[in-house]
Amino acid sequence: MTTVNMHEAKTGLSKLVEAIENGTESEIILARNGKPVARIVPLEEFPVVDVSKRLGIAEGQFGSFSLEEFNEMDEEIARMMIEGPLFPDEPVAEPTKPKKSA
C-alpha cells in the first residue's frame, strides 16, 4: 500500500492508475497534508450493480390501469395547470371585481 500526497497525485495520476491496472499496487492512499483522505483501488473490488433489476421494482404496487384510464386525466391536469396557482402551497387569490364609478 502506497501513500501519495495530493500534489503528487495530481501530477502523476495516470501513473498511479496504471500501477493499479497492472497490479503493481493493490491500493493507493491519497493524503492531504500527510492525513489519509481517499484511496484508489481496482474497480473489481466494488460490487457491480445489475441495473436491469431496478426496472419494474415497483411492479404491482400501484394497481394497474389502461392507457384510456390514464389519458382520462389529461383534461383535468391541463385545467389544473392553467387555472391553478403557480405555487400550490400559496393561497389562491380571489378575482377582484371592477369598482363601480360614482
PyMOL commands that place a pseudoatom at each C-alpha (Angstrom):
pseudoatom trace, name=CA, resn=MET, resi=1, chain=A, elem=C, hetatm=0, pos=[0.000, 0.000, 0.000]
pseudoatom trace, name=CA, resn=THR, resi=2, chain=A, elem=C, hetatm=0, pos=[1.478, 3.298, -1.139]
pseudoatom trace, name=CA, resn=THR, resi=3, chain=A, elem=C, hetatm=0, pos=[0.573, 6.706, 0.284]
pseudoatom trace, name=CA, resn=VAL, resi=4, chain=A, elem=C, hetatm=0, pos=[0.784, 9.702, -2.045]
pseudoatom trace, name=CA, resn=ASN, resi=5, chain=A, elem=C, hetatm=0, pos=[0.245, 13.374, -1.248]
pseudoatom trace, name=CA, resn=MET, resi=6, chain=A, elem=C, hetatm=0, pos=[-2.353, 15.275, -3.230]
pseudoatom trace, name=CA, resn=HIS, resi=7, chain=A, elem=C, hetatm=0, pos=[0.180, 17.307, -5.260]
pseudoatom trace, name=CA, resn=GLU, resi=8, chain=A, elem=C, hetatm=0, pos=[1.997, 14.121, -6.322]
pseudoatom trace, name=CA, resn=ALA, resi=9, chain=A, elem=C, hetatm=0, pos=[-1.310, 12.502, -7.206]
pseudoatom trace, name=CA, resn=LYS, resi=10, chain=A, elem=C, hetatm=0, pos=[-2.357, 15.429, -9.401]
pseudoatom trace, name=CA, resn=THR, resi=11, chain=A, elem=C, hetatm=0, pos=[0.847, 15.420, -11.385]
pseudoatom trace, name=CA, resn=GLY, resi=12, chain=A, elem=C, hetatm=0, pos=[1.163, 11.640, -11.656]
pseudoatom trace, name=CA, resn=LEU, resi=13, chain=A, elem=C, hetatm=0, pos=[-2.431, 10.407, -11.712]
pseudoatom trace, name=CA, resn=SER, resi=14, chain=A, elem=C, hetatm=0, pos=[-2.011, 8.394, -14.913]
pseudoatom trace, name=CA, resn=LYS, resi=15, chain=A, elem=C, hetatm=0, pos=[0.992, 6.554, -13.411]
pseudoatom trace, name=CA, resn=LEU, resi=16, chain=A, elem=C, hetatm=0, pos=[-0.970, 5.800, -10.241]
pseudoatom trace, name=CA, resn=VAL, resi=17, chain=A, elem=C, hetatm=0, pos=[-3.900, 4.418, -12.235]
pseudoatom trace, name=CA, resn=GLU, resi=18, chain=A, elem=C, hetatm=0, pos=[-1.506, 2.387, -14.370]
pseudoatom trace, name=CA, resn=ALA, resi=19, chain=A, elem=C, hetatm=0, pos=[0.019, 0.848, -11.220]
pseudoatom trace, name=CA, resn=ILE, resi=20, chain=A, elem=C, hetatm=0, pos=[-3.471, -0.177, -10.094]
pseudoatom trace, name=CA, resn=GLU, resi=21, chain=A, elem=C, hetatm=0, pos=[-4.363, -1.537, -13.551]
pseudoatom trace, name=CA, resn=ASN, resi=22, chain=A, elem=C, hetatm=0, pos=[-1.286, -3.712, -13.955]
pseudoatom trace, name=CA, resn=GLY, resi=23, chain=A, elem=C, hetatm=0, pos=[-1.425, -4.972, -10.360]
pseudoatom trace, name=CA, resn=THR, resi=24, chain=A, elem=C, hetatm=0, pos=[1.800, -3.357, -9.153]
pseudoatom trace, name=CA, resn=GLU, resi=25, chain=A, elem=C, hetatm=0, pos=[-0.278, -1.701, -6.424]
pseudoatom trace, name=CA, resn=SER, resi=26, chain=A, elem=C, hetatm=0, pos=[-3.487, -3.097, -4.934]
pseudoatom trace, name=CA, resn=GLU, resi=27, chain=A, elem=C, hetatm=0, pos=[-4.371, 0.170, -3.202]
pseudoatom trace, name=CA, resn=ILE, resi=28, chain=A, elem=C, hetatm=0, pos=[-3.037, 3.719, -3.224]
pseudoatom trace, name=CA, resn=ILE, resi=29, chain=A, elem=C, hetatm=0, pos=[-3.883, 6.070, -0.368]
pseudoatom trace, name=CA, resn=LEU, resi=30, chain=A, elem=C, hetatm=0, pos=[-4.250, 9.768, -1.178]
pseudoatom trace, name=CA, resn=ALA, resi=31, chain=A, elem=C, hetatm=0, pos=[-3.247, 12.145, 1.599]
pseudoatom trace, name=CA, resn=ARG, resi=32, chain=A, elem=C, hetatm=0, pos=[-3.717, 15.848, 2.191]
pseudoatom trace, name=CA, resn=ASN, resi=33, chain=A, elem=C, hetatm=0, pos=[-1.011, 17.328, 4.412]
pseudoatom trace, name=CA, resn=GLY, resi=34, chain=A, elem=C, hetatm=0, pos=[0.009, 13.792, 5.398]
pseudoatom trace, name=CA, resn=LYS, resi=35, chain=A, elem=C, hetatm=0, pos=[-3.514, 12.807, 6.514]
pseudoatom trace, name=CA, resn=PRO, resi=36, chain=A, elem=C, hetatm=0, pos=[-5.165, 9.968, 4.511]
pseudoatom trace, name=CA, resn=VAL, resi=37, chain=A, elem=C, hetatm=0, pos=[-8.370, 11.184, 2.810]
pseudoatom trace, name=CA, resn=ALA, resi=38, chain=A, elem=C, hetatm=0, pos=[-9.113, 8.811, -0.090]
pseudoatom trace, name=CA, resn=ARG, resi=39, chain=A, elem=C, hetatm=0, pos=[-7.946, 5.667, -1.796]
pseudoatom trace, name=CA, resn=ILE, resi=40, chain=A, elem=C, hetatm=0, pos=[-7.557, 4.383, -5.329]
pseudoatom trace, name=CA, resn=VAL, resi=41, chain=A, elem=C, hetatm=0, pos=[-8.450, 0.702, -5.720]
pseudoatom trace, name=CA, resn=PRO, resi=42, chain=A, elem=C, hetatm=0, pos=[-9.176, -1.558, -8.665]
pseudoatom trace, name=CA, resn=LEU, resi=43, chain=A, elem=C, hetatm=0, pos=[-12.783, -1.448, -9.813]
pseudoatom trace, name=CA, resn=GLU, resi=44, chain=A, elem=C, hetatm=0, pos=[-13.167, -5.219, -9.443]
pseudoatom trace, name=CA, resn=GLU, resi=45, chain=A, elem=C, hetatm=0, pos=[-13.232, -4.777, -5.663]
pseudoatom trace, name=CA, resn=PHE, resi=46, chain=A, elem=C, hetatm=0, pos=[-16.581, -2.984, -5.903]
pseudoatom trace, name=CA, resn=PRO, resi=47, chain=A, elem=C, hetatm=0, pos=[-19.763, -4.970, -6.495]
pseudoatom trace, name=CA, resn=VAL, resi=48, chain=A, elem=C, hetatm=0, pos=[-21.271, -4.494, -9.925]
pseudoatom trace, name=CA, resn=VAL, resi=49, chain=A, elem=C, hetatm=0, pos=[-24.875, -3.320, -9.687]
pseudoatom trace, name=CA, resn=ASP, resi=50, chain=A, elem=C, hetatm=0, pos=[-27.224, -5.043, -12.100]
pseudoatom trace, name=CA, resn=VAL, resi=51, chain=A, elem=C, hetatm=0, pos=[-29.218, -2.101, -13.459]
pseudoatom trace, name=CA, resn=SER, resi=52, chain=A, elem=C, hetatm=0, pos=[-31.793, -4.386, -15.047]
pseudoatom trace, name=CA, resn=LYS, resi=53, chain=A, elem=C, hetatm=0, pos=[-33.045, -5.283, -11.553]
pseudoatom trace, name=CA, resn=ARG, resi=54, chain=A, elem=C, hetatm=0, pos=[-34.097, -1.663, -10.998]
pseudoatom trace, name=CA, resn=LEU, resi=55, chain=A, elem=C, hetatm=0, pos=[-36.652, -1.782, -13.789]
pseudoatom trace, name=CA, resn=GLY, resi=56, chain=A, elem=C, hetatm=0, pos=[-40.009, -2.991, -12.571]
pseudoatom trace, name=CA, resn=ILE, resi=57, chain=A, elem=C, hetatm=0, pos=[-39.030, -2.789, -8.911]
pseudoatom trace, name=CA, resn=ALA, resi=58, chain=A, elem=C, hetatm=0, pos=[-42.429, -1.233, -8.033]
pseudoatom trace, name=CA, resn=GLU, resi=59, chain=A, elem=C, hetatm=0, pos=[-44.419, -3.595, -10.233]
pseudoatom trace, name=CA, resn=GLY, resi=60, chain=A, elem=C, hetatm=0, pos=[-47.833, -4.346, -8.753]
pseudoatom trace, name=CA, resn=GLN, resi=61, chain=A, elem=C, hetatm=0, pos=[-47.605, -1.708, -6.012]
pseudoatom trace, name=CA, resn=PHE, resi=62, chain=A, elem=C, hetatm=0, pos=[-49.776, 0.898, -7.709]
pseudoatom trace, name=CA, resn=GLY, resi=63, chain=A, elem=C, hetatm=0, pos=[-52.511, -1.156, -9.285]
pseudoatom trace, name=CA, resn=SER, resi=64, chain=A, elem=C, hetatm=0, pos=[-52.982, -1.251, -12.998]
pseudoatom trace, name=CA, resn=PHE, resi=65, chain=A, elem=C, hetatm=0, pos=[-54.988, 0.857, -15.372]
pseudoatom trace, name=CA, resn=SER, resi=66, chain=A, elem=C, hetatm=0, pos=[-55.297, 1.058, -19.093]
pseudoatom trace, name=CA, resn=LEU, resi=67, chain=A, elem=C, hetatm=0, pos=[-53.982, 3.740, -21.402]
pseudoatom trace, name=CA, resn=GLU, resi=68, chain=A, elem=C, hetatm=0, pos=[-57.537, 5.045, -21.786]
pseudoatom trace, name=CA, resn=GLU, resi=69, chain=A, elem=C, hetatm=0, pos=[-57.871, 5.423, -17.997]
pseudoatom trace, name=CA, resn=PHE, resi=70, chain=A, elem=C, hetatm=0, pos=[-54.508, 7.169, -17.861]
pseudoatom trace, name=CA, resn=ASN, resi=71, chain=A, elem=C, hetatm=0, pos=[-55.485, 9.578, -20.648]
pseudoatom trace, name=CA, resn=GLU, resi=72, chain=A, elem=C, hetatm=0, pos=[-58.817, 10.418, -18.978]
pseudoatom trace, name=CA, resn=MET, resi=73, chain=A, elem=C, hetatm=0, pos=[-56.874, 12.624, -16.573]
pseudoatom trace, name=CA, resn=ASP, resi=74, chain=A, elem=C, hetatm=0, pos=[-55.417, 14.817, -19.347]
pseudoatom trace, name=CA, resn=GLU, resi=75, chain=A, elem=C, hetatm=0, pos=[-58.193, 17.415, -19.288]
pseudoatom trace, name=CA, resn=GLU, resi=76, chain=A, elem=C, hetatm=0, pos=[-58.181, 17.686, -15.505]
pseudoatom trace, name=CA, resn=ILE, resi=77, chain=A, elem=C, hetatm=0, pos=[-54.402, 18.048, -15.407]
pseudoatom trace, name=CA, resn=ALA, resi=78, chain=A, elem=C, hetatm=0, pos=[-54.493, 20.705, -18.146]
pseudoatom trace, name=CA, resn=ARG, resi=79, chain=A, elem=C, hetatm=0, pos=[-57.177, 22.635, -16.232]
pseudoatom trace, name=CA, resn=MET, resi=80, chain=A, elem=C, hetatm=0, pos=[-55.127, 22.463, -13.044]
pseudoatom trace, name=CA, resn=MET, resi=81, chain=A, elem=C, hetatm=0, pos=[-52.058, 23.763, -14.891]
pseudoatom trace, name=CA, resn=ILE, resi=82, chain=A, elem=C, hetatm=0, pos=[-53.936, 26.663, -16.454]
pseudoatom trace, name=CA, resn=GLU, resi=83, chain=A, elem=C, hetatm=0, pos=[-56.239, 27.694, -13.621]
pseudoatom trace, name=CA, resn=GLY, resi=84, chain=A, elem=C, hetatm=0, pos=[-54.300, 26.548, -10.564]
pseudoatom trace, name=CA, resn=PRO, resi=85, chain=A, elem=C, hetatm=0, pos=[-51.837, 28.621, -8.542]
pseudoatom trace, name=CA, resn=LEU, resi=86, chain=A, elem=C, hetatm=0, pos=[-48.229, 28.805, -9.684]
pseudoatom trace, name=CA, resn=PHE, resi=87, chain=A, elem=C, hetatm=0, pos=[-47.099, 27.592, -6.269]
pseudoatom trace, name=CA, resn=PRO, resi=88, chain=A, elem=C, hetatm=0, pos=[-49.749, 25.231, -4.812]
pseudoatom trace, name=CA, resn=ASP, resi=89, chain=A, elem=C, hetatm=0, pos=[-48.834, 25.976, -1.181]
pseudoatom trace, name=CA, resn=GLU, resi=90, chain=A, elem=C, hetatm=0, pos=[-49.779, 29.621, -1.635]
pseudoatom trace, name=CA, resn=PRO, resi=91, chain=A, elem=C, hetatm=0, pos=[-53.445, 30.581, -1.199]
pseudoatom trace, name=CA, resn=VAL, resi=92, chain=A, elem=C, hetatm=0, pos=[-55.318, 31.282, -4.396]
pseudoatom trace, name=CA, resn=ALA, resi=93, chain=A, elem=C, hetatm=0, pos=[-56.174, 34.968, -4.690]
pseudoatom trace, name=CA, resn=GLU, resi=94, chain=A, elem=C, hetatm=0, pos=[-59.827, 35.730, -5.238]
pseudoatom trace, name=CA, resn=PRO, resi=95, chain=A, elem=C, hetatm=0, pos=[-60.501, 37.559, -8.504]
pseudoatom trace, name=CA, resn=THR, resi=96, chain=A, elem=C, hetatm=0, pos=[-61.099, 41.262, -7.921]
pseudoatom trace, name=CA, resn=LYS, resi=97, chain=A, elem=C, hetatm=0, pos=[-64.338, 42.810, -9.076]
pseudoatom trace, name=CA, resn=PRO, resi=98, chain=A, elem=C, hetatm=0, pos=[-64.215, 46.056, -11.023]
pseudoatom trace, name=CA, resn=LYS, resi=99, chain=A, elem=C, hetatm=0, pos=[-65.127, 49.060, -8.887]
pseudoatom trace, name=CA, resn=LYS, resi=100, chain=A, elem=C, hetatm=0, pos=[-68.248, 50.952, -9.792]
pseudoatom trace, name=CA, resn=SER, resi=101, chain=A, elem=C, hetatm=0, pos=[-67.674, 54.544, -10.603]
pseudoatom trace, name=CA, resn=ALA, resi=102, chain=A, elem=C, hetatm=0, pos=[-69.956, 57.101, -8.916]
for i in range(1, 102): cmd.bond("trace and resi %d" % i, "trace and resi %d" % (i + 1))
show_as sticks, trace
zoom trace
